[in-house]
Amino acid sequence: MDTSNPAAFVNAQLLPNFIGKKVRAVVQVNESDGEVTTAKSTDDNQLTIKGLPQVPLMNYVEVIGIAESNQSIHAEIWTDFGNSFDTNSYNQLCQLANGEFKSLFL
Protein backbone atom coordinates (compact mmCIF):
# COMPACT_ATOMS: atom_id res chain seq x y z
CA MET A 1 0.00 0.00 0.00
CA ASP A 2 1.37 3.40 -1.00
CA THR A 3 1.10 5.80 1.94
CA SER A 4 3.31 8.52 0.48
CA ASN A 5 0.36 10.62 -0.71
CA PRO A 6 -2.78 9.78 1.31
CA ALA A 7 -6.18 11.15 0.34
CA ALA A 8 -7.80 13.29 3.02
CA PHE A 9 -11.41 12.46 3.96
CA VAL A 10 -13.46 15.54 3.06
CA ASN A 11 -16.96 16.86 2.66
CA ALA A 12 -17.79 20.16 0.91
CA GLN A 13 -17.10 22.20 4.06
CA LEU A 14 -13.56 20.79 4.37
CA LEU A 15 -12.69 20.74 0.64
CA PRO A 16 -11.32 24.34 0.50
CA ASN A 17 -8.57 23.30 2.96
CA PHE A 18 -7.14 20.83 0.43
CA ILE A 19 -7.02 22.62 -2.94
CA GLY A 20 -4.32 21.05 -5.08
CA LYS A 21 -4.13 17.99 -2.84
CA LYS A 22 -5.52 14.46 -3.01
CA VAL A 23 -8.93 14.07 -1.37
CA ARG A 24 -11.56 11.39 -0.82
CA ALA A 25 -15.25 12.31 -0.78
CA VAL A 26 -18.60 10.56 -1.03
CA VAL A 27 -21.20 12.32 -3.16
CA GLN A 28 -24.68 11.60 -4.47
CA VAL A 29 -24.94 12.05 -8.24
CA ASN A 30 -27.60 14.58 -9.25
CA GLU A 31 -26.72 15.23 -12.88
CA SER A 32 -24.08 13.98 -15.31
CA ASP A 33 -23.23 14.66 -18.93
CA GLY A 34 -20.35 12.18 -19.14
CA GLU A 35 -17.69 14.84 -18.51
CA VAL A 36 -18.92 16.91 -15.57
CA THR A 37 -21.05 15.57 -12.74
CA THR A 38 -23.05 17.68 -10.33
CA ALA A 39 -23.40 15.96 -6.99
CA LYS A 40 -24.48 16.52 -3.40
CA SER A 41 -21.85 16.08 -0.69
CA THR A 42 -22.56 14.33 2.59
CA ASP A 43 -23.02 17.75 4.23
CA ASP A 44 -25.72 18.71 1.68
CA ASN A 45 -23.65 21.07 -0.48
CA GLN A 46 -23.22 20.94 -4.23
CA LEU A 47 -19.91 19.78 -5.72
CA THR A 48 -18.70 19.41 -9.29
CA ILE A 49 -16.83 16.22 -10.14
CA LYS A 50 -14.79 16.09 -13.34
CA GLY A 51 -13.64 12.82 -14.92
CA LEU A 52 -16.36 10.62 -13.42
CA PRO A 53 -17.92 8.14 -15.88
CA GLN A 54 -21.68 7.77 -16.25
CA VAL A 55 -23.12 6.74 -12.90
CA PRO A 56 -26.85 6.22 -12.33
CA LEU A 57 -28.55 9.32 -10.95
CA MET A 58 -29.06 9.36 -7.18
CA ASN A 59 -26.27 6.78 -6.61
CA TYR A 60 -23.58 7.47 -4.03
CA VAL A 61 -20.01 7.43 -5.30
CA GLU A 62 -16.72 7.61 -3.44
CA VAL A 63 -14.37 9.81 -5.43
CA ILE A 64 -10.61 9.99 -4.92
CA GLY A 65 -8.90 12.77 -6.81
CA ILE A 66 -7.42 16.25 -6.71
CA ALA A 67 -9.34 19.16 -5.18
CA GLU A 68 -9.37 21.78 -7.95
CA SER A 69 -11.38 24.49 -6.20
CA ASN A 70 -13.71 25.08 -3.25
CA GLN A 71 -16.42 23.08 -5.02
CA SER A 72 -14.63 20.90 -7.57
CA ILE A 73 -12.74 17.59 -7.60
CA HIS A 74 -10.98 15.98 -10.56
CA ALA A 75 -11.64 12.25 -10.09
CA GLU A 76 -8.85 9.71 -10.49
CA ILE A 77 -10.54 6.72 -8.82
CA TRP A 78 -14.20 6.12 -8.05
CA THR A 79 -16.38 3.45 -6.45
CA ASP A 80 -20.13 3.25 -6.96
CA PHE A 81 -21.81 2.58 -3.59
CA GLY A 82 -25.32 2.24 -5.02
CA ASN A 83 -28.37 4.22 -3.93
CA SER A 84 -28.15 3.67 -0.16
CA PHE A 85 -25.43 5.19 2.02
CA ASP A 86 -25.24 6.58 5.56
CA THR A 87 -24.17 10.17 4.85
CA ASN A 88 -24.34 11.19 8.51
CA SER A 89 -21.73 8.61 9.56
CA TYR A 90 -19.41 9.58 6.69
CA ASN A 91 -19.78 13.25 7.58
CA GLN A 92 -18.80 12.47 11.18
CA LEU A 93 -15.80 10.49 9.90
CA CYS A 94 -14.67 13.56 7.93
CA GLN A 95 -14.86 15.70 11.06
CA LEU A 96 -12.86 13.19 13.13
CA ALA A 97 -10.25 12.63 10.39
CA ASN A 98 -9.60 16.36 10.16
CA GLY A 99 -9.89 17.21 13.83
CA GLU A 100 -9.16 15.53 17.11
CA PHE A 101 -8.08 12.20 15.57
CA LYS A 102 -6.19 13.51 12.54
CA SER A 103 -3.03 11.62 13.53
CA LEU A 104 -4.84 8.28 13.04
CA PHE A 105 -5.56 9.03 9.38
CA LEU A 106 -1.98 9.27 8.08
Secondary structure by P-SEA (a helix, b strand, c coil): ccccccccccccccccccccccccbbbbbccccccbbbbbcccbbbbbbcccccccccbbbbbbccccccccccccbbbbcccccaaaaaaaaaaaaacccccccc
